[in-house]
Amino acid sequence: MIIESFHFGSITIDSVIYGSDVIILPPRVLSSWWRREGHKLAVDDLVEVIAHRPDVLLVGCGVSNMMKVPESTIRDLESNGIRVEIYSTPEAIERFRDLEEKGEKVAAALHLTC
């Protein structure tokens, strides 16, 4: 999957523009992704990620890192064999590109705004 561009509130992936938070599970994008608790990421928000079994999940916490990832969520993902890396969304996108280029099985959960 190719992330072509990102701007506050908008991301273009494989020539499709998304205007809400997304989960990228190559070869598909789950659009209009939202969390139960808004800016707090829970393992229940990532059921499809866990089922997909990526090697790594990149979490983009927004441009200003407003979304929080509790330690309990990280532990739950790691107990399912998924390494978790947390960044601002622009940094997560760059890391996604790097890991995909290296052939890793990578997923991303991206908060596109704050």
CYANA upper distance limits for C-alpha pairs under 8 A (distance plus 0.5 A):
  1 MET  CA     13 ILE  CA      7.40
  1 MET  CA     14 ASP  CA      6.74
  1 MET  CA     26 PRO  CA      6.82
  1 MET  CA     27 PRO  CA      7.17
  2 ILE  CA     13 ILE  CA      6.08
  2 ILE  CA     14 ASP  CA      5.79
  2 ILE  CA     97 ARG  CA      8.19
  3 ILE  CA     11 ILE  CA      7.94
  3 ILE  CA     12 THR  CA      6.44
  3 ILE  CA     13 ILE  CA      4.92
  3 ILE  CA     14 ASP  CA      7.00
  3 ILE  CA     93 ILE  CA      7.91
  3 ILE  CA     97 ARG  CA      8.08
  4 GLU  CA     11 ILE  CA      8.20
  4 GLU  CA     12 THR  CA      5.89
  4 GLU  CA     13 ILE  CA      6.20
  4 GLU  CA     14 ASP  CA      7.41
  4 GLU  CA     15 SER  CA      7.78
  5 SER  CA     11 ILE  CA      6.23
  5 SER  CA     12 THR  CA      5.69
  5 SER  CA     13 ILE  CA      7.91
  6 PHE  CA     10 SER  CA      6.36
  6 PHE  CA     11 ILE  CA      4.90
  6 PHE  CA     12 THR  CA      6.92
  6 PHE  CA     90 PRO  CA      7.90
  7 HIS  CA     11 ILE  CA      6.83
  7 HIS  CA    112 LEU  CA      8.40
  8 PHE  CA     63 VAL  CA      7.70
  8 PHE  CA    112 LEU  CA      6.49
  8 PHE  CA    113 THR  CA      5.83
  8 PHE  CA    114 CYS  CA      8.42
  9 GLY  CA     19 GLY  CA      6.21
  9 GLY  CA     20 SER  CA      6.94
  9 GLY  CA     21 ASP  CA      8.44
  9 GLY  CA    112 LEU  CA      5.29
  9 GLY  CA    113 THR  CA      5.44
 10 SER  CA     17 ILE  CA      7.31
 10 SER  CA     18 TYR  CA      6.14
 10 SER  CA     19 GLY  CA      5.10
 10 SER  CA     20 SER  CA      7.27
 10 SER  CA    112 LEU  CA      6.93
 11 ILE  CA     17 ILE  CA      6.23
 11 ILE  CA     18 TYR  CA      5.84
 11 ILE  CA     19 GLY  CA      7.22
 11 ILE  CA    112 LEU  CA      8.00
 12 THR  CA     16 VAL  CA      5.83
 12 THR  CA     17 ILE  CA      4.82
 12 THR  CA     18 TYR  CA      6.67
 13 ILE  CA     17 ILE  CA      7.04
 13 ILE  CA     18 TYR  CA      8.28
 18 TYR  CA     22 VAL  CA      8.24
 18 TYR  CA     31 SER  CA      7.47
 19 GLY  CA     32 SER  CA      8.44
 19 GLY  CA    112 LEU  CA      8.49
 20 SER  CA     31 SER  CA      7.25
 20 SER  CA     32 SER  CA      5.68
 20 SER  CA     33 TRP  CA      7.58
 20 SER  CA    111 HIS  CA      8.35
 20 SER  CA    112 LEU  CA      7.05
 21 ASP  CA     31 SER  CA      7.02
 21 ASP  CA     32 SER  CA      6.08
 21 ASP  CA     33 TRP  CA      5.67
 21 ASP  CA     34 TRP  CA      7.13
 21 ASP  CA    109 ALA  CA      8.27
 21 ASP  CA    110 LEU  CA      6.22
 21 ASP  CA    111 HIS  CA      5.41
 21 ASP  CA    112 LEU  CA      5.89
 22 VAL  CA     29 VAL  CA      7.19
 22 VAL  CA     30 LEU  CA      6.07
 22 VAL  CA     31 SER  CA      5.25
 22 VAL  CA     32 SER  CA      6.57
 22 VAL  CA     33 TRP  CA      5.68
 22 VAL  CA    109 ALA  CA      6.52
 22 VAL  CA    110 LEU  CA      5.94
 22 VAL  CA    111 HIS  CA      7.52
 22 VAL  CA    112 LEU  CA      8.45
 23 ILE  CA     29 VAL  CA      6.33
 23 ILE  CA     30 LEU  CA      5.55
 23 ILE  CA     31 SER  CA      7.22
 23 ILE  CA     33 TRP  CA      7.20
 23 ILE  CA    107 ALA  CA      7.76
 23 ILE  CA    108 ALA  CA      6.03
 23 ILE  CA    109 ALA  CA      4.86
 23 ILE  CA    110 LEU  CA      6.69
 24 ILE  CA     28 ARG  CA      6.79
 24 ILE  CA     29 VAL  CA      5.12
 24 ILE  CA     30 LEU  CA      6.83
 24 ILE  CA    107 ALA  CA      5.92
 24 ILE  CA    108 ALA  CA      5.52
 24 ILE  CA    109 ALA  CA      6.96
 25 LEU  CA     29 VAL  CA      6.42
 25 LEU  CA     30 LEU  CA      8.04
 25 LEU  CA     49 VAL  CA      7.64
 25 LEU  CA     52 HIS  CA      7.76
 25 LEU  CA    106 VAL  CA      7.96
 25 LEU  CA    107 ALA  CA      5.54
 25 LEU  CA    108 ALA  CA      7.50
 26 PRO  CA    106 VAL  CA      8.25
 26 PRO  CA    107 ALA  CA      7.52
 34 TRP  CA     38 GLY  CA      7.44
 34 TRP  CA     45 ASP  CA      8.09
 35 ARG  CA     39 HIS  CA      7.73
 35 ARG  CA     40 LYS  CA      7.63
 35 ARG  CA     41 LEU  CA      6.86
 35 ARG  CA     42 ALA  CA      7.94
 35 ARG  CA     45 ASP  CA      6.12
 36 ARG  CA     40 LYS  CA      8.45
 36 ARG  CA     42 ALA  CA      8.27
 36 ARG  CA     45 ASP  CA      7.45
 37 GLU  CA     41 LEU  CA      7.67
 37 GLU  CA     42 ALA  CA      8.40
 38 GLY  CA     67 MET  CA      8.28
 39 HIS  CA     66 MET  CA      6.97
 39 HIS  CA     67 MET  CA      4.72
 39 HIS  CA     68 LYS  CA      6.55
 40 LYS  CA     67 MET  CA      6.11
 40 LYS  CA     68 LYS  CA      5.39
 40 LYS  CA     69 VAL  CA      6.59
 40 LYS  CA     70 PRO  CA      7.93
 41 LEU  CA     45 ASP  CA      7.18
 41 LEU  CA     67 MET  CA      7.52
 41 LEU  CA     68 LYS  CA      6.65
 41 LEU  CA     69 VAL  CA      5.65
 41 LEU  CA     70 PRO  CA      7.50
 41 LEU  CA     73 THR  CA      7.71
 42 ALA  CA     46 LEU  CA      7.76
 42 ALA  CA     69 VAL  CA      7.83
 42 ALA  CA     70 PRO  CA      7.96
 42 ALA  CA     73 THR  CA      6.10
 43 VAL  CA     47 VAL  CA      7.44
 43 VAL  CA     73 THR  CA      5.71
 43 VAL  CA     76 ASP  CA      7.28
 43 VAL  CA     77 LEU  CA      7.66
 46 LEU  CA     50 ILE  CA      6.83
 47 VAL  CA     51 ALA  CA      6.79
 48 GLU  CA     52 HIS  CA      6.59
 49 VAL  CA     53 ARG  CA      6.94
 49 VAL  CA     54 PRO  CA      7.74
 49 VAL  CA     57 LEU  CA      8.46
 49 VAL  CA    107 ALA  CA      7.71
 50 ILE  CA     54 PRO  CA      8.06
 50 ILE  CA     77 LEU  CA      7.76
 50 ILE  CA     80 ASN  CA      7.54
 50 ILE  CA     82 ILE  CA      8.27
 53 ARG  CA     80 ASN  CA      8.39
 53 ARG  CA     81 GLY  CA      8.11
 53 ARG  CA     82 ILE  CA      7.38
 54 PRO  CA     82 ILE  CA      6.76
 54 PRO  CA    105 LYS  CA      5.61
 54 PRO  CA    106 VAL  CA      5.81
 54 PRO  CA    107 ALA  CA      6.52
 55 ASP  CA     81 GLY  CA      7.68
 55 ASP  CA     82 ILE  CA      5.83
 55 ASP  CA     83 ARG  CA      6.67
 55 ASP  CA    104 GLU  CA      7.37
 55 ASP  CA    105 LYS  CA      5.77
 55 ASP  CA    106 VAL  CA      6.42
 56 VAL  CA     82 ILE  CA      5.80
 56 VAL  CA     83 ARG  CA      4.99
 56 VAL  CA     84 VAL  CA      6.22
 56 VAL  CA     85 GLU  CA      7.82
 56 VAL  CA    104 GLU  CA      8.43
 56 VAL  CA    105 LYS  CA      7.30
 56 VAL  CA    106 VAL  CA      5.56
 56 VAL  CA    107 ALA  CA      6.86
 57 LEU  CA     82 ILE  CA      7.09
 57 LEU  CA     83 ARG  CA      6.66
 57 LEU  CA     84 VAL  CA      5.47
 57 LEU  CA     85 GLU  CA      6.83
 57 LEU  CA    106 VAL  CA      6.51
 57 LEU  CA    107 ALA  CA      5.35
 57 LEU  CA    108 ALA  CA      5.90
 57 LEU  CA    109 ALA  CA      7.77
 58 LEU  CA     84 VAL  CA      6.56
 58 LEU  CA     85 GLU  CA      5.45
 58 LEU  CA     86 ILE  CA      6.45
 58 LEU  CA     87 TYR  CA      7.94
 58 LEU  CA     92 ALA  CA      6.49
 58 LEU  CA     95 ARG  CA      8.29
 58 LEU  CA     96 PHE  CA      7.58
 58 LEU  CA    106 VAL  CA      7.96
 58 LEU  CA    107 ALA  CA      6.74
 58 LEU  CA    108 ALA  CA      5.06
 58 LEU  CA    109 ALA  CA      6.79
 59 VAL  CA     84 VAL  CA      7.87
 59 VAL  CA     85 GLU  CA      6.71
 59 VAL  CA     86 ILE  CA      5.31
 59 VAL  CA     87 TYR  CA      6.66
 59 VAL  CA     88 SER  CA      8.38
 59 VAL  CA     89 THR  CA      7.92
 59 VAL  CA     92 ALA  CA      6.99
 59 VAL  CA    108 ALA  CA      6.29
 59 VAL  CA    109 ALA  CA      5.44
 59 VAL  CA    110 LEU  CA      6.46
 60 GLY  CA     65 ASN  CA      8.27
 60 GLY  CA     86 ILE  CA      6.84
 60 GLY  CA     87 TYR  CA      5.73
 60 GLY  CA     88 SER  CA      5.52
 60 GLY  CA     89 THR  CA      4.31
 60 GLY  CA     90 PRO  CA      7.84
 60 GLY  CA     91 GLU  CA      7.94
 60 GLY  CA     92 ALA  CA      5.71
 60 GLY  CA     93 ILE  CA      8.09
 60 GLY  CA    108 ALA  CA      7.85
 60 GLY  CA    109 ALA  CA      6.60
 60 GLY  CA    110 LEU  CA      4.95
 60 GLY  CA    111 HIS  CA      6.21
 60 GLY  CA    112 LEU  CA      8.39
 61 CYS  CA     65 ASN  CA      5.11
 61 CYS  CA     66 MET  CA      6.56
 61 CYS  CA     67 MET  CA      5.20
 61 CYS  CA     68 LYS  CA      7.30
 61 CYS  CA     86 ILE  CA      7.69
 61 CYS  CA     87 TYR  CA      6.68
 61 CYS  CA     88 SER  CA      5.55
 61 CYS  CA     89 THR  CA      6.10
 61 CYS  CA    110 LEU  CA      7.12
 61 CYS  CA    111 HIS  CA      5.99
 61 CYS  CA    114 CYS  CA      8.47
 62 GLY  CA     66 MET  CA      6.51
 62 GLY  CA     67 MET  CA      6.96
 62 GLY  CA     88 SER  CA      5.89
 62 GLY  CA     89 THR  CA      5.37
 62 GLY  CA     90 PRO  CA      8.41
 62 GLY  CA    110 LEU  CA      7.65
 62 GLY  CA    111 HIS  CA      5.34
 62 GLY  CA    112 LEU  CA      5.98
 62 GLY  CA    113 THR  CA      5.76
 62 GLY  CA    114 CYS  CA      5.40
 63 VAL  CA     88 SER  CA      6.09
 63 VAL  CA     89 THR  CA      6.13
 63 VAL  CA     90 PRO  CA      7.30
 63 VAL  CA    112 LEU  CA      7.64
 63 VAL  CA    113 THR  CA      6.54
 63 VAL  CA    114 CYS  CA      5.75
 64 SER  CA     88 SER  CA      7.24
 64 SER  CA    114 CYS  CA      5.78
 65 ASN  CA     87 TYR  CA      8.03
 65 ASN  CA     88 SER  CA      5.86
 65 ASN  CA     89 THR  CA      8.22
 65 ASN  CA    114 CYS  CA      7.24
 66 MET  CA    114 CYS  CA      6.22
 67 MET  CA    111 HIS  CA      7.88
 67 MET  CA    114 CYS  CA      8.37
 69 VAL  CA     73 THR  CA      7.04
 69 VAL  CA     74 ILE  CA      7.68
 70 PRO  CA     74 ILE  CA      7.18
 71 GLU  CA     75 ARG  CA      6.65
 72 SER  CA     76 ASP  CA      6.66
 73 THR  CA     77 LEU  CA      6.75
 74 ILE  CA     78 GLU  CA      6.59
 74 ILE  CA     84 VAL  CA      7.03
 75 ARG  CA     79 SER  CA      6.51
 76 ASP  CA     80 ASN  CA      7.06
 77 LEU  CA     81 GLY  CA      7.19
 77 LEU  CA     82 ILE  CA      5.86
 77 LEU  CA     83 ARG  CA      7.67
 77 LEU  CA     84 VAL  CA      7.77
 78 GLU  CA     82 ILE  CA      5.31
 78 GLU  CA     83 ARG  CA      6.17
 78 GLU  CA     84 VAL  CA      7.64
 86 ILE  CA     92 ALA  CA      7.77
 87 TYR  CA     91 GLU  CA      6.18
 87 TYR  CA     92 ALA  CA      5.79
 88 SER  CA     92 ALA  CA      6.61
 89 THR  CA     93 ILE  CA      6.68
 89 THR  CA    110 LEU  CA      6.65
 89 THR  CA    111 HIS  CA      7.12
 89 THR  CA    112 LEU  CA      7.31
 90 PRO  CA     94 GLU  CA      7.01
 91 GLU  CA     95 ARG  CA      6.71
 92 ALA  CA     96 PHE  CA      6.49
 92 ALA  CA    108 ALA  CA      8.19
 92 ALA  CA    110 LEU  CA      8.37
 93 ILE  CA     97 ARG  CA      6.83
 94 GLU  CA     98 ASP  CA      6.86
 95 ARG  CA     99 LEU  CA      6.61
 96 PHE  CA    100 GLU  CA      6.47
 96 PHE  CA    106 VAL  CA      7.53
 96 PHE  CA    107 ALA  CA      8.29
 96 PHE  CA    108 ALA  CA      7.70
 97 ARG  CA    101 GLU  CA      6.60
 98 ASP  CA    102 LYS  CA      6.90
 99 LEU  CA    103 GLY  CA      6.92
 99 LEU  CA    104 GLU  CA      6.03
 99 LEU  CA    105 LYS  CA      8.45
 99 LEU  CA    106 VAL  CA      7.36
100 GLU  CA    104 GLU  CA      6.04
100 GLU  CA    105 LYS  CA      7.60
100 GLU  CA    106 VAL  CA      7.10
